[in-house]
Amino acid sequence: MSKQNKSDGEAAHGGYRAGFSVLVGRPNAGKSTLTNALVGQKVAITSAKPQTTRHTIRGIVHRDDAQLILVDTPGLHRPRTLLGKRLNELVADTLAEVDAIGFCLPANEKIGPGDKFIAAQLAAVGNKPIIAIVTKADTVDRQALTEQLLAVAALGREVRGEDGWNDIVPVSATDGFQVDTVADVLISHMPASPPLYPDGHLTDEPEAVMIAELIREAALEGVRDELPHSLAVVVDEIVPREGRPEDRPFLDVRVNLYVERPSQKAIIIGKGGARLREVGTNARKAIEALLGARIYLDLHVKVAKDWQRDPKQLVKLGF
């Protein structure tokens, strides 16, 4: 768009901007935490375990002069399973549709092969604005942060030529450092447009998907590293309990958790069912806050052997 056309567009919409931005990066680069910080409320699950996010969760940032719709994707990675391949395809489809890309690289980890793989993928997208976001800035001192910013800038020149990334912004989603600046920079690359979502909307994810993600988050806490990749959660039904007054709704939420092996089922259930009860207790609080109603959460753990490599099972589980 020419400068003249852009200014005409801004004038037509009173200077308002609205559009989509995707946050990409290798697993556990801080994308979901940053999404939640920008939106100001939890819309994406976070976990210390890699490969937590599997759905593109849109968080919506509302401002008087702009609306920024954030798409949080699975971490781009070299796929080792059919699930991994499909997750990468999901990211590629998303990159083609957004107005700007936020490339997240953690401040406390040196740039590695995974980051370079993603940088090359992004460079192939074309002329789309790419903002390098150096996350977890609170975890390093000033000198280490400066060195990482220089390394990130060098990576941009390596894959995109002398111009490099459109912008580079350090941020800490946990203490709020430069979160507003990240929003400002992303919004500056959005097109002139009226609002795309009603005021007050924070996400367009279906409730069942968000419930499943909250349960996955609770189930991933404190378990072995191999389990996150093998755990899928499917909400079977959400039904109102009969005979309850309208001003005090009560919902029955029935959910299946799928793992690939009986040994993993034992991990999720725990001794005497203690682990599964803990998962239910922790998830229920977040789900009740999401739905605005009390719930009975009915959790069942099932084995779907090697579902990550089985096309039919992947479809059944929503991938």
C-alpha positions in Angstrom: 0.0 0.0 0.0 1.4 3.4 -0.9 1.8 6.1 1.8 -1.0 8.1 0.2 -3.4 5.1 0.1 -2.4 4.2 3.7 -3.1 7.7 5.0 -6.4 7.8 3.1 -7.3 4.5 4.7 -6.5 5.7 8.2 -8.5 8.9 7.6 -11.5 6.8 6.5 -11.4 4.8 9.8 -10.6 7.8 12.0 -7.0 6.6 12.4 -8.1 3.3 13.8 -6.1 0.2 13.0 -7.0 -3.5 13.4 -5.4 -6.7 12.2 -3.8 -10.0 13.0 -0.3 -10.8 14.4 1.1 -14.2 15.0 3.7 -15.1 17.7 6.1 -17.8 16.5 9.2 -19.3 18.0 10.5 -22.7 19.1 8.7 -24.5 21.9 8.8 -22.8 25.3 10.0 -19.4 23.9 7.4 -17.6 26.0 4.7 -17.1 23.3 1.7 -18.1 25.4 2.8 -16.1 28.5 3.3 -13.0 26.3 -0.1 -13.5 24.7 -1.7 -13.5 28.2 0.2 -10.5 29.3 -0.8 -8.5 26.2 -4.4 -9.4 26.5 -4.4 -8.9 30.3 -6.1 -12.2 31.0 -5.4 -15.9 30.6 -6.4 -17.0 27.1 -3.5 -19.4 26.3 -2.2 -22.1 28.5 1.4 -21.9 29.8 3.7 -24.6 31.0 7.4 -25.2 31.7 7.0 -28.2 29.4 7.7 -27.7 25.7 5.1 -28.1 23.0 2.2 -27.0 25.2 0.1 -25.1 22.7 -1.7 -27.1 20.0 -4.5 -24.8 18.9 -4.2 -21.3 17.4 -5.6 -19.3 20.3 -6.5 -15.8 19.4 -6.1 -13.2 22.2 -7.6 -9.8 21.4 -6.0 -6.5 22.6 -8.5 -3.6 22.7 -7.3 0.0 22.6 -9.1 3.2 21.9 -7.3 3.6 18.6 -6.7 -0.1 17.6 -7.5 -3.7 18.0 -4.7 -6.3 17.8 -5.7 -10.0 17.4 -2.9 -12.2 18.5 -2.6 -15.8 17.2 -0.6 -18.0 19.4 0.7 -21.1 17.5 2.4 -24.3 18.4 6.2 -24.0 18.5 7.8 -24.4 15.0 10.2 -27.4 15.2 11.6 -30.1 13.0 8.8 -32.6 13.1 9.4 -36.2 14.3 5.8 -37.5 14.3 2.7 -37.0 12.1 1.3 -34.7 14.9 4.5 -32.6 14.7 4.1 -32.3 10.9 0.5 -31.2 11.2 1.4 -28.6 13.9 4.0 -27.2 11.6 1.5 -27.0 8.7 -0.9 -25.2 11.1 1.8 -22.6 11.7 2.6 -22.2 8.0 -1.1 -21.6 7.2 -1.3 -19.0 9.9 1.8 -17.1 8.7 0.2 -16.7 5.3 -2.9 -15.0 6.7 -1.6 -12.5 9.3 -0.5 -8.8 8.9 2.7 -9.1 11.0 4.8 -11.7 12.6 6.3 -11.6 16.1 9.4 -13.9 16.3 10.0 -14.8 20.0 13.5 -15.7 21.1 14.3 -16.1 24.8 16.9 -13.8 26.3 18.3 -16.6 28.5 19.2 -19.1 25.8 21.7 -18.7 23.0 20.4 -18.7 19.5 20.5 -22.3 18.3 19.7 -24.5 15.3 15.9 -24.3 16.1 15.9 -20.5 16.0 17.8 -20.5 12.8 15.4 -23.0 11.3 12.5 -20.8 12.2 14.2 -17.6 11.0 14.8 -19.2 7.6 11.1 -20.3 7.4 10.0 -16.7 8.2 12.4 -15.2 5.7 10.7 -17.3 3.0 7.3 -15.7 3.8 8.2 -12.6 1.8 7.8 -8.9 2.6 5.6 -9.4 5.7 6.7 -7.3 8.7 8.7 -9.4 11.2 9.3 -8.1 14.7 12.0 -10.0 16.7 10.7 -10.1 20.4 13.4 -11.1 22.9 11.4 -12.7 25.7 12.2 -13.4 29.3 14.3 -10.3 29.6 13.9 -10.5 33.4 16.0 -13.7 33.5 19.3 -12.1 32.5 21.4 -9.0 33.4 21.8 -5.9 31.2 25.0 -7.0 29.5 23.6 -10.5 28.6 20.4 -8.9 27.3 22.5 -6.5 25.1 24.5 -9.4 23.7 21.4 -11.3 22.9 19.8 -8.3 21.2 23.0 -8.0 19.0 22.9 -11.7 18.2 19.2 -11.5 17.2 19.9 -8.5 15.0 22.7 -10.4 13.3 20.4 -13.4 12.7 17.9 -11.0 11.0 20.6 -9.7 8.6 21.7 -13.3 7.9 18.3 -14.4 6.7 16.8 -11.1 5.4 19.7 -9.1 4.1 21.0 -5.8 5.4 17.6 -4.5 6.5 17.1 -7.5 8.9 14.0 -7.5 11.2 11.5 -4.6 11.0 11.9 -4.1 14.8 13.6 -5.7 17.8 11.9 -5.4 21.2 13.1 -6.9 24.5 10.2 -7.9 26.9 9.4 -9.6 30.1 5.8 -10.9 30.2 6.1 -11.9 33.9 7.0 -8.4 35.3 5.4 -6.3 32.5 8.6 -4.8 31.2 7.9 -3.4 27.7 4.7 -5.4 27.2 2.9 -2.2 26.1 5.8 -1.4 23.7 5.4 -4.8 22.0 1.7 -4.0 21.5 2.6 -0.5 20.1 5.1 -1.9 17.6 2.8 -4.7 16.4 -0.1 -2.3 16.1 2.0 0.1 14.0 2.2 -2.6 11.4 -1.6 -3.2 11.3 -3.7 -1.9 8.4 -6.3 0.9 8.8 -9.5 -0.9 9.6 -12.6 -0.7 11.8 -12.7 -3.0 14.8 -12.9 -6.7 13.8 -14.4 -8.0 17.1 -16.9 -6.6 19.6 -15.5 -4.6 22.5 -14.9 -6.9 25.5 -14.1 -10.0 23.4 -10.8 -11.5 24.6 -10.7 -14.7 22.4 -12.7 -16.4 19.7 -11.8 -19.9 20.9 -14.8 -22.2 21.6 -15.3 -22.8 25.3 -14.8 -26.5 24.9 -11.3 -25.9 23.4 -10.4 -23.6 26.3 -11.6 -26.0 28.9 -9.6 -28.8 27.3 -6.5 -26.6 27.3 -7.0 -25.7 31.0 -7.2 -29.4 31.9 -4.1 -30.1 29.8 -2.3 -27.4 31.7 -3.3 -28.8 35.1 -2.3 -32.3 34.0 1.1 -31.3 32.8 2.2 -29.8 36.1 4.8 -31.9 37.8 4.9 -34.9 35.4 7.7 -36.4 33.3 9.1 -34.7 30.3 7.8 -37.3 27.8 4.2 -37.0 28.8 3.2 -33.6 27.2 3.5 -34.8 23.7 1.4 -37.9 24.5 -1.5 -36.2 26.2 -4.6 -35.1 24.4 -7.8 -33.8 26.1 -11.3 -34.0 24.5 -14.4 -32.4 26.1 -17.3 -34.8 25.5 -20.1 -32.6 26.8 -21.1 -29.6 28.8 -24.7 -29.9 30.1 -26.7 -27.8 32.6 -27.7 -29.8 35.7 -31.5 -30.1 35.7 -33.5 -28.5 38.5 -31.0 -25.7 39.2 -32.3 -22.0 39.4 -31.2 -19.8 36.6 -29.3 -17.4 38.9 -27.3 -20.3 40.2 -26.4 -22.5 37.2 -24.5 -25.8 37.7 -22.8 -27.6 34.8 -21.7 -31.2 34.3 -18.5 -31.2 32.3 -17.4 -34.6 31.0 -13.9 -34.9 29.7 -11.6 -37.7 28.4 -7.8 -37.5 28.7 -6.0 -39.7 26.1 -2.4 -41.0 26.5 -0.5 -43.4 24.3 0.6 -46.1 26.8 -0.8 -47.8 30.0 2.3 -46.5 31.9 1.3 -42.9 31.1 -2.2 -43.6 32.2 -0.8 -44.6 35.6 1.2 -41.4 35.8 -1.9 -39.2 35.2 -4.1 -41.1 37.6 -1.5 -41.4 40.4 -1.6 -43.6 43.4 -5.1 -44.3 44.4 -6.3 -41.7 41.9 -4.7 -38.8 43.9 -3.0 -37.3 40.9 -6.2 -37.2 38.8 -8.1 -35.7 41.7 -5.5 -32.9 42.0 -5.7 -32.2 38.3 -9.5 -31.9 38.6 -9.3 -29.6 41.6 -6.9 -27.3 39.9 -8.6 -27.2 36.6 -12.1 -26.8 38.0 -11.3 -23.4 39.6 -10.1 -22.0 36.3 -13.0 -23.5 34.3 -15.6 -22.1 36.8 -14.0 -18.7 36.3 -14.2 -19.1 32.6 -17.8 -20.3 32.5 -19.1 -18.1 35.3 -20.8 -21.1 36.9 -20.1 -23.9 39.3 -19.3 -27.2 37.7 -18.9 -31.0 38.3 -15.8 -32.1 36.4 -15.9 -35.7 35.4 -12.4 -36.8 34.2 -11.6 -40.2 32.5 -8.2 -41.3 31.3 -8.0 -43.6 28.3 -5.2 -45.2 26.2 -5.2 -44.4 22.5 -2.1 -46.3 21.4 0.5 -44.2 19.4 -2.2 -41.7 18.5 0.5 -39.1 17.5 1.4 -41.3 14.5 -2.1 -42.6 13.6 -4.0 -40.4 11.1 -7.4 -41.7 12.2 -6.7 -41.1 15.8 -5.5 -37.6 15.1 -8.7 -36.7 13.4 -10.7 -38.2 16.3 -8.8 -36.1 18.8 -9.2 -32.9 16.8 -5.9 -32.5 14.9 
